[in-house]
Amino acid sequence: MTDLSDLYQELILDHSRKPHNFRKLEGADHTCEGVNPLCGDQITLYLKLEKDVIKDITFEGAGCAISKASASLMTDSVKQRTKAEVETLFDKFHHMVTGEGTPPDPIEMGKLAAFSGVSDYPARVKCASLAWHTLRAALSEKKETVSTEEPVSPS
């Protein structure tokens, strides 16, 4: 189990240092900002949708390693998925990082399973979930900034 934990930690650190899709997306048709005031994480998501499919997604921002890695892996994971598929993945990710409900199959979660240990550190749950809540708001076309210190209602 330690080897797997080490591998997950390495994956998170790698995505934090060299995040994928870290840039402003020109021509984005959906954008949303998110903040985690307790940790200082800030994110702006940019999306291009075609019908209900995310054709491209990028982000900019600053934050802790968990927040940045989560945004990086999330953008990789949701490209070419429909809004419904993203909502299902959001629910699974949220169950995994909060430890609430039935945990998803780690194989099904792929690289996102690297965040499975976050549930052991309640203060880090908001770091890991900020990008996901911001994505959910962007897909709902909400214009206000998402904050981890406010209740996030389902779309």
GIDAQUI-V537094 format. One record per backbone hydrogen bond with DSSP energy under -1.0 kcal/mol. NH is the residue of the N-H (numbers start at 1). CO is the residue of the C=O. Records with the same first field share a line. If there is no record, write none. Layout:
NH=CO, CO
//
This chain:
5=1
6=2
7=3
8=4
9=5
10=6
11=7
12=8
13=9
14=10
15=11
16=12
17=13
18=14
23=21, 59
28=25
29=47
30=47
32=45
34=43
35=146
36=41
40=36
41=36
42=62
43=34
44=60
45=32
46=58
47=30
48=56
50=53
53=50
54=81
55=48
56=48
58=46
59=21
60=44
62=42
68=64
69=65
70=66
71=67
72=68
73=69
74=70
75=71
76=72
77=73
78=74
80=54
81=78
83=52
86=82
87=83
88=84
89=85
90=86
91=87
92=88
93=89
94=90
95=91
96=92
97=93
98=94
99=95
109=105
112=109
113=110
114=111
115=112
116=113
118=115
120=117
121=118
124=121
128=124
129=125
130=126
133=129
134=130
135=131
136=132
137=133
138=134
139=135
140=136
141=138
142=137
146=33
148=35
150=147
//
